[in-house]
Amino acid sequence: MKHRLAVNPIACTGHGLCAEMLPELIRLDEWGFPIVSDRAIPHDLSPLARRAVRICPELALRLDPAAADRKVAAQ
């Protein structure tokens, strides 16, 4: 199953660990809050994405099913 990253902007306090762990998919805005890529996480980056979710101090980062998988799950 393909996943994508999502961030809860209310829970996030801008530590920036996620962007350090996964700069290929997460960048920080001018205030230090993450902007996550809309694309599905490539297979080779999956372990790093799972680790970034685990190390988020505020539990604001999560893995969601990618768009194609959400349509299948809804049927």
N, C-alpha and C positions, 0 to 999 in steps of 0.2 A: 504494500500500500504506500502510495506517495503522500508525503506530508509537506506542509509549509509552516513557516513560523508566524506566530501572532503575538502581539504584546498588549497587555492590559495597561493603557496609559494612565489610569487612575492609581494602580498599584505601583507602577514604576517610579522610582525616585532618582533615576539617572546615574547609577553607579558606573555604567559603561563596561562592565565585565563581558557582557554578551558580544559587544562589538570587538573587544580584544580577542575573544575566543573564536569568533566567526566573521571576520571582516569581509568575506566573500558575499555574505548575505545580509549583514547588518552594518549600518553606518549610523553615526550620531548626528543629530541636528545641532544648531548653534548653541543650544542650551544643555547639550549632553544627553538628550533622550534618544532612544533607538528608533530608527526607521528601518523596518524589515522589508526584505524583498517579497514581491507577490508571487514569485515563481516557486515551483516545487523544489524541494531540497534535493540536489543531486545525490546519487547513491554514495559517492565517495565522501561527501560532507555530512552524511547522516550521523556518524558517531560524534562528530564535533557539535552538531546541532543538539543532539540529546544531552551532551555534557553542558552546553550553554544553558539549556533549560534547567538542568539539575543545579547549577551553581548560581542561578539568579537569586540574590539575597532577598528579594521581595516576592519571589514566586510570580513575577509578572509576565514571564516569557513562557509560551506553551507551543506544542506541536498540534496543528489542526490538520484534518484530512485535506488533501489538495482538492481543487475545484472539481475535477473529473470524478474523484472518489465520492464527493458529497452528493453528486447527482445520482450515482448508482445506489448509494445508501438510502436515498430518499424514496426510491421506487419500491 
